[in-house]
Amino acid sequence: MGDSAEKKASPGFFKGVKAEFKKIVWPDRQATLRQSIAVVAISIVVGVIIAILDYIVKYGVNFITSI
């Protein structure tokens, strides 16, 4: 459980994490803004589609149960 090999691996792990973080290429402000607008727009469109489908299903179930 308290193996010394595991404890020696920790500093190497964090060095590896630091090296990987240096490889990250972050998007610029313009790209982030465009992607954020796209996410919001798609979320609204999907929400409207789900609301329409919900209304249709609700109407159908009410029609069937009223027979």
trRosetta pair geometry for C-beta under 8 A, 3 or more apart (Angstrom, degrees):
i j d omega theta_ij theta_ji phi_ij phi_ji
2 6 8.0 -129 -169 50 29 124
2 7 8.0 20 -179 -39 68 118
3 6 4.8 90 78 -1 95 103
3 7 7.5 -170 100 -5 55 85
4 7 5.4 -54 -153 37 46 113
4 8 6.4 46 151 -21 72 104
5 8 5.9 -54 -148 36 33 110
5 9 6.6 38 152 -27 63 105
6 9 5.8 -55 -154 27 33 115
6 10 7.5 49 150 -37 61 92
7 10 6.1 -34 -164 3 39 117
8 11 7.3 -49 -172 26 43 99
8 12 7.6 32 142 -4 65 112
9 12 5.6 -67 -161 46 48 113
9 13 6.0 56 145 -33 78 104
10 13 5.5 -52 -147 28 33 116
10 14 6.7 24 161 -13 66 103
11 14 6.0 -57 -149 38 34 106
11 15 6.4 36 153 -20 66 105
12 15 5.6 -53 -147 36 33 113
12 16 6.4 36 152 -21 64 105
13 16 5.7 -58 -155 35 30 113
13 17 6.5 30 150 -20 66 104
14 17 5.4 -46 -144 34 38 113
14 18 6.4 41 154 -20 65 102
15 18 5.7 -52 -149 36 32 112
15 19 6.4 33 151 -20 64 106
16 19 5.6 -53 -147 36 32 112
16 20 6.4 30 154 -18 65 106
17 20 5.8 -56 -149 37 31 110
17 21 6.4 33 153 -21 65 105
18 21 5.8 -53 -149 34 31 112
18 22 6.8 35 152 -22 62 102
19 22 5.8 -53 -157 29 33 114
19 23 7.2 33 148 -21 62 104
20 23 5.7 -54 -158 29 40 114
20 24 7.5 56 146 -38 64 90
21 24 5.8 -31 -161 0 44 117
27 31 3.9 -113 -179 90 117 128
27 32 5.2 147 100 -55 116 80
27 35 7.2 38 120 0 170 139
28 31 5.2 92 54 12 71 102
28 32 7.0 -136 98 -5 35 93
29 32 5.8 -59 -148 38 29 112
29 33 6.3 30 155 -21 65 107
30 33 5.8 -55 -149 35 29 112
30 34 6.5 28 154 -17 64 106
31 34 5.8 -54 -147 37 32 110
31 35 6.2 28 157 -15 66 109
32 35 5.9 -57 -145 40 28 108
32 36 6.2 30 156 -21 64 109
33 36 5.8 -56 -146 36 28 111
33 37 6.4 28 156 -18 64 106
34 37 5.9 -56 -149 36 29 109
34 38 6.4 31 152 -20 64 107
35 38 5.5 -52 -148 36 33 114
35 39 6.4 35 153 -21 65 103
36 39 5.8 -52 -149 33 32 111
36 40 6.5 28 154 -15 65 105
37 40 5.9 -56 -147 39 32 109
37 41 6.1 30 155 -18 66 110
38 41 5.8 -57 -143 39 29 110
38 42 6.1 24 160 -15 65 109
39 42 6.1 -57 -144 40 26 106
39 43 6.2 29 156 -22 62 109
40 43 5.7 -56 -148 36 29 114
40 44 6.5 29 155 -19 64 105
41 44 5.9 -55 -151 34 30 110
41 45 6.4 28 153 -16 65 107
42 45 5.6 -54 -146 38 34 111
42 46 6.2 31 156 -16 67 107
43 46 5.9 -55 -144 40 28 108
43 47 6.2 33 154 -22 63 109
44 47 5.6 -55 -148 36 29 115
44 48 6.4 29 155 -19 64 104
45 48 5.9 -54 -150 34 31 110
45 49 6.5 30 152 -18 64 105
46 49 5.6 -53 -148 37 34 113
46 50 6.3 34 154 -18 66 105
47 50 5.8 -55 -147 37 30 109
47 51 6.3 32 154 -21 64 106
48 51 5.6 -53 -147 35 32 113
48 52 6.4 32 154 -19 65 104
49 52 5.8 -54 -149 35 31 110
49 53 6.4 28 154 -14 65 107
50 53 5.8 -55 -146 41 32 110
50 54 6.1 37 153 -24 65 107
51 54 5.6 -53 -146 35 30 114
51 55 6.5 32 154 -20 63 103
52 55 5.8 -53 -150 34 31 111
52 56 6.5 30 152 -18 64 106
53 56 5.7 -54 -147 37 33 111
53 57 6.2 30 156 -16 67 107
54 57 5.9 -55 -144 39 29 108
54 58 6.1 30 155 -20 64 109
55 58 5.7 -56 -145 38 28 112
55 59 6.3 29 155 -19 64 107
56 59 5.8 -55 -149 36 29 111
56 60 6.3 29 153 -19 63 108
57 60 5.6 -55 -147 38 32 113
57 61 6.2 29 156 -18 67 105
58 61 5.9 -54 -144 37 29 107
58 62 6.3 27 156 -16 63 108
59 62 5.9 -58 -147 39 28 109
59 63 6.2 31 153 -22 64 108
60 63 5.6 -55 -147 35 30 113
60 64 6.3 26 157 -16 66 106
61 64 5.8 -54 -145 38 32 108
61 65 6.1 22 159 -12 66 111
62 65 6.0 -59 -139 44 28 104
62 66 6.1 26 161 -22 64 113
63 66 6.1 -63 -147 34 24 109
63 67 7.4 41 152 -40 58 94
64 67 6.2 -41 -165 1 36 115
